[in-house]
């Protein structure tokens, strides 16, 4: 499977990119570094990509298990090195599952499979970045 992407400079450090799906994504730097401040920073997009990959895998596994979620949220926190290259040193994914009769064993298994088998984005940074998963289940009141 191949994937391609293209970036086009808009002005200064402002870029627009697209990949196989052809959806445009704005990337930018802050004004003081020559950008327009009009888009996400590349490392923010990378963090969102890791979170999106993990979230889609977890949700898909839960759907196969017929777990009914009313809502799902994923908050992600990343720590970066101070020196260049400022790579992620630790990423914490904090999942919130909202619904009725959600079983912890189903959540734990879906996160385990996502982390160890399915999420290519997590696997890309494994070895240089510590990955931590946390979760909470909130019951919807009837």
C-alpha positions in Angstrom: 0.0 0.0 0.0 1.4 3.4 -1.0 0.6 6.8 0.3 1.5 10.1 -1.3 1.2 13.7 -0.1 2.0 17.1 -1.5 2.7 20.4 0.1 2.3 23.8 -1.5 3.7 27.0 -0.1 1.1 29.7 0.4 3.3 32.5 1.9 6.2 32.5 4.2 6.0 29.3 6.2 2.3 28.8 5.5 1.7 25.6 3.7 -1.3 23.7 2.4 -1.0 20.0 2.1 -3.1 17.1 0.7 -2.7 13.4 0.4 -4.5 10.6 -1.3 -7.9 11.7 -0.1 -7.3 15.2 -1.5 -8.6 16.9 1.6 -6.7 20.1 2.2 -4.9 20.7 5.5 -3.4 24.1 6.5 0.0 24.0 8.2 1.6 27.1 9.6 4.2 28.6 11.9 3.6 31.5 14.3 3.9 35.1 13.0 7.3 35.6 14.8 8.8 32.7 12.9 7.6 33.8 9.4 4.2 32.1 9.3 0.7 33.6 9.2 -0.5 31.7 12.3 -3.4 30.4 10.2 -3.0 26.6 10.5 -1.9 23.8 12.7 1.8 23.2 13.4 3.2 20.0 11.8 3.8 18.4 15.2 0.3 19.1 16.3 -0.9 17.3 13.2 1.3 14.4 14.0 -0.1 14.2 17.5 -3.7 14.4 16.1 -2.8 11.7 13.6 -1.6 9.4 16.4 -4.7 10.1 18.4 -7.0 9.6 15.4 -5.4 6.3 14.5 -5.7 5.0 18.1 -9.3 6.3 18.4 -10.5 4.8 15.2 -9.0 1.4 16.1 -10.4 1.4 19.6 -13.9 2.4 18.4 -13.9 -0.2 15.6 -12.9 -2.9 18.0 -15.6 -1.9 20.4 -18.2 -1.8 17.6 -17.2 -5.4 16.7 -17.8 -6.3 20.3 -21.2 -4.6 20.1 -20.3 -2.1 22.8 -22.6 0.8 22.5 -21.0 4.2 23.1 -23.1 7.3 23.6 -20.0 9.4 23.3 -16.3 9.0 23.1 -13.5 11.5 23.8 -9.7 11.2 23.6 -7.5 13.7 25.3 -3.8 13.5 24.3 -0.9 15.0 26.1 2.6 15.0 24.6 6.0 15.9 26.2 8.8 17.0 23.9 12.6 17.3 24.2 13.8 20.9 24.8 16.7 20.4 22.4 16.4 19.8 18.6 15.1 17.7 17.2 12.2 18.3 19.6 10.7 14.8 19.3 7.9 13.5 21.5 9.4 11.8 24.5 6.1 10.7 26.0 2.5 10.6 24.8 -0.4 10.0 27.1 -3.7 9.0 25.6 -6.6 9.5 28.0 -9.8 7.9 26.7 -13.3 8.6 28.0 -16.0 6.1 27.2 -19.6 7.3 27.8 -22.5 4.9 27.7 -24.4 2.2 29.5 -23.1 -1.1 30.7 -19.6 -0.6 29.3 -17.3 -3.3 30.6 -13.7 -2.5 31.6 -12.5 -5.8 30.2 -13.8 -4.7 26.7 -12.1 -1.3 27.0 -8.8 -2.7 28.2 -8.8 -5.3 25.4 -9.6 -2.8 22.7 -6.8 -0.5 23.9 -4.4 -3.4 24.2 -5.1 -4.5 20.6 -4.8 -1.0 19.3 -1.5 -0.5 21.1 0.1 -3.8 20.2 -1.3 -4.7 16.8 -3.4 -2.2 14.9 -2.3 1.4 15.3 0.4 2.1 12.7 0.9 5.6 14.0 1.7 4.4 17.5 4.1 1.8 16.1 5.9 4.5 14.1 6.9 6.4 17.3 7.4 3.3 19.5 11.0 3.0 20.6 11.7 6.7 20.8 8.5 7.8 22.5 6.9 6.3 25.7 3.2 5.6 25.1 0.8 5.6 28.0 -2.9 4.7 27.8 -5.4 5.7 30.5 -9.2 5.4 30.4 -12.3 6.2 32.3 -15.9 5.0 31.8 -18.8 7.3 32.5 -22.2 5.7 32.9 -25.1 7.5 31.2 -27.9 8.0 33.6 -31.3 6.6 32.4 
